[in-house]
Amino acid sequence: MIKMVVFDMAGTVVDEGNVVYKTVQKALKHGGVDVTLEQVLADGAGKEKSKAISDIALKYDPAVDSLAIESMYQDFMVMLDHAYEELEISPMSGADEVLSELRRRGIYRVLNTGYSKKTAMQLVTKLRWKKDREYDDIITASDVPKARPYPDMIFMAMELMGISDPSTVAKVGDSVIDIEEGKNAFCGFTVGITTGAHTREQLASAHPDVIIDKLTELLPLVIRASVSR
């Protein structure tokens, strides 16, 4: 049975209008790397943000040096703080319903993200979400030695929730790297969702167990997976 669902945040349960990736794009442009938002999403979605900036910069300008990349990341962090001061965000459609029903069924709900802890907490504070109500814990890239696609965040979530068998864990995310993370953690169920960074075709390349178009489609799948195990 499924004992815990690990949700990516932005694009999966949080609708923040891609502000983080738009800010990544802006920081890269300020640093002289001219990329589109589509390129940023394709190459950076779901990654820890300093790595996302590094990977994108080096792909489109192989001559860029490490000092320039670090400057872009610091620029990104400053701009993101300013963006969040005015940002209006909301739960993704169906998120409150799904999180509430999972809680009712005794299934843990952990949020995980390539954002820093500071950014993740800014998001849940703006949503007025509370620990032990909308979610059971938050694990971020800054909490673990290795971020996605490594499984460290999921393993940390399992340890915190007292779960030893990864086959009882489902991972849900809107990017290829979310699915890779779930598979690397040996999750019993990996779900791609088309509400965020990557298209259905891009998600399919990571071979999730299923791809959904809205969060409310998740509940019957989790229930069915629980019954079938």
NORKADA-V787524 format. One record per helix or strand of 2 or more residues. SS is the DSSP state (helix for helix, strand for strand). FROM is the first residue (numbers start at 0). TO is the last residue. If there is no record, write none. Layout:
SS/FROM/TO + SS/FROM/TO
This chain:
strand/3/7 + strand/13/14 + helix/18/29 + helix/36/43 + helix/48/59 + helix/65/85 + strand/89/90 + helix/94/103 + strand/107/112 + helix/116/126 + strand/136/139 + helix/140/142 + helix/151/160 + helix/165/167 + strand/168/172 + helix/175/183 + strand/188/192 + helix/199/203 + strand/209/211 + helix/215/227
